[in-house]
Amino acid sequence: MSPLSKGLGVLFGLPVLLGIGFFYYFLTTGEDRMRSACIQVKPGMTFVQLKEFAMNHNLSLPGKDSGIIFMGELRSFGRHACRVVIEAGVVHDSDYSYTD
């Protein structure tokens, strides 16, 4: 191999390997992160508090203030999420949800 091809292999191959490693890490540890985040979503939280919680924990923002919503973790592309039941702008229930 020439020095140029070795350099190009390192230049392009290393970031790809690191990206795959980070992607795998975030997928395998996502359940633990989301279970602990879903426990923190308490009944009685207002919709505004829930949106602030989602921003602070890097979750997808809730779009409506009543019904069932899924706040997915952005690092795992929404595969791990909190299923939140909101009634009249107030959280009624939340639990962990896995989407495959």
N, C-alpha and C positions, 0 to 999 in steps of 0.2 A: 504494500500500500504506500502510496505517496504521502508526503506530509500534508498536502492539500486535502486529500480525501480523508485522512485521519482528522484533520481540523474540522472539516465539514461534518464528519460523523459526530464529533463531540459537540459542535455548535448546534446541530439540529437534533441529534439523538438524545442528548442529556435532558433538554427541556421536555421532550416527549415522555421519557421515562419518569421524570419527576411529576409531570401532569397525571400520568396514569397512577402513580403512587398516591398522590393527594386525592384523586378521585376515589380510589379504592378505600383509602382511610376514611374519607367523609361518609361513604356508604356503609362501611362496617361499624362505625361508631355513632351513626345517626340515631339509632333507636334509643340509646342511652341518653343522648342529648335531648331528644324530643320528649321522652318520658319525664325527665326532670323538668323540662319547660312546661309540659301539660299540667303537671302537678301544681305549678305556680299560678295557673289560670283558675281563679277561685270564683265560685258562684257569688253573684252580687257585684262583680266588676262591671263598670259601665262600658259602653261601646268605645268611648274616647280613651279610657284606660287600656282597653284591649288593643286598640290601634297603637298606642304608645308602647305597650308591651311587645307587640309584634315588631316594631321598628327597633327596639332595643335588643331583641333576640334574633335579628336577621331572619324573620319569618315573613311569608307573604301577607300583605295587609288584608284585613277583612273588608269585603265590599258592601255588605248590607248589614243593617242593624237588627234584623230578626230572621229566624230560621236556623238552618244548620249550615255552618261554614267550615271549611278546612283551611287551616293556616299551616302551610307547608314550609319546611326548611329549604331555603334557597340553595344551600350548599349541596344538598342531595336531590335537587331538582323536584322537590315536592313529594318525593317518595315516602318520607317520614313526615307525619303531620299531626296536628291536634284537631280533633273533631270537636267543634264548639257549638253548643245549642244556645242561641240568643233569643230571648223573648222581650219585646218592647224595649230594646236597647240595653238590656241587662243580661249578663251571662247566667244561664241556668245550669249548665253542665259542661264538662270537658273531659275528654279522654284521648289516649294515644290512638293513632290510626296509621296503618301501613298500606301503601298502595303499590301494587306491583304490576 
